[in-house]
Amino acid sequence: MAAFEVHGHRVCPLPLAHGLPALVERSQHAPWPTWLDPGPRMLRDVLDLCRMQTARGLAVLSWLAEGARPDDLDWFWSARRLTGPRQERMYGAAAAVPDPVIALVTADWTWALGTRHGGRVTAPYLAGAAYPADGHQAAQATITLYQTYDRHPESRPAIAAAWSAARVCADWCKAAELHAAYGSPTPVFTYPRGAIPPPMGVRPWIERLFRLR
C-alpha cells in the first residue's frame, strides 16, 4: 500500500512509520574523500561512491513510498564498491520507486545540472549529511566534492544524481513530519525541472536508475 498521495503533480507523503527517518539519516553517511588528489584514482572513487549513494538513496525512497523497510539490511550498509548480487539487489529496490516519486528525483537532478551553482549546492549537502557530527571532515569533504564538480565536468551528472536522491529522501521526511504535525497533506519540495541532458556524459547507471531512455 502506497504511503503517499498524489495531488496533480505534487507528491504528499503520509506520516512515516517508526524507524524510517533514522534509516534516511544513516543512508546518507558516506565516506566522501576528505583529501584532494588531482589523479584519476580519486575521481574514480568519487564516481563509484556516487553510483552507490544514488542507488542507496533510491532504494530508501522506495521504502519510504511503501511505508515499510525490510527487516534484513545487513547487505545494505557495506561501503564496498557496488557490484554483483548486492548491486542487483539494490538496483531492484531502486526500480520499485513509483513513477511520480522518481520524477521528483529527476527534477532535482536536472535543476542541479542546469544551474551554474550546482557544485555549491550539491557539495556541502552531501558532505554535511555524510559527516553530521564532524564539522572538520564535512568541510574537507565539501572542498573535495566542490573542486571535483568544478574541475571535472564529466563528474557533474553523477554528483548531482547522488545529491538528488539524498535530497528527495530528506525532503520526503520533512513533508511527512509536517503532515503528522498539522494533519494536512504537504508536498515534497523539489526544484524546478530542467531539460534532460544529452546522453554524452550521462553514465549508463544513471540512465538505468533514473529511467531516462
PyMOL commands that set and color helices and strands:
alter all, ss='L'
color gray80, all
select helices_A, chain A and resi 20-27+40-66+74-76+84-95+99-114+118-130+135-151+153-182+204-210
alter helices_A, ss='H'
color red, helices_A
select strands_A, chain A and resi 4-7+10-13
alter strands_A, ss='S'
color yellow, strands_A
deselect
rebuild
show_as cartoon
